[in-house]
Amino acid sequence: MDIREIQNLIKFVSKSGATEVKLEMDDFKITIKTTPEGAESTTTYVQQMPVSQALPQAPAAQPQEPTAPSTPAELVNDDAKYITIKSPIIGTLYRKPAPDKAVFVEVGSTISKGDVVCVIEAMKLFNEIESEVSGKIVKILVDDSSPVEFDQPLFLVDPS
């Protein structure tokens, strides 16, 4: 289930008048609770990590996830004039080529088509993510060393 499907589920639940919905699948669990007025919704998204991965990563990811579904909805309204660079794969995003190196891009950096903006580690392979647009980075949407989903927004670029 990707971020858009989660957003659509939140919208559906808030419009339906239900106060609580729980969805459990093999690799994740989602609980959506709304107030009786339906004005606000809170989402808890917990992805169960495989046993072979280190456990300290899971608590760090859980507090960030509840805010993730509302962030893209706000971006569509506030930042519609910008171009979004999205993740082409699932993995862990790194903003630096190595721990002791500088980040690829910062807010305000000017990029050209083909410039590397980050790397995503997937199955022990580091994939360089290149920009498909030229412009100026106006917003970085993902923190360093964070897990990312396919088609998740990573950067906002002002093409002007």
Secondary structure, 3 states (H helix, E strand, C coil): CCHHHHHHHHHHHHHHCCCEEEEECCCEEEEEEECCCCCCEEEEEEECCCCCCCCCHHHHHHHHHHHCCHHHHHHHHHCCCCEEEECCCCEEEECCCCCCCCCCCCCCCEECCCCEEEEEEECCEEEEEECCCCEEEEEECCCCCEEECCCCEEEEEECC
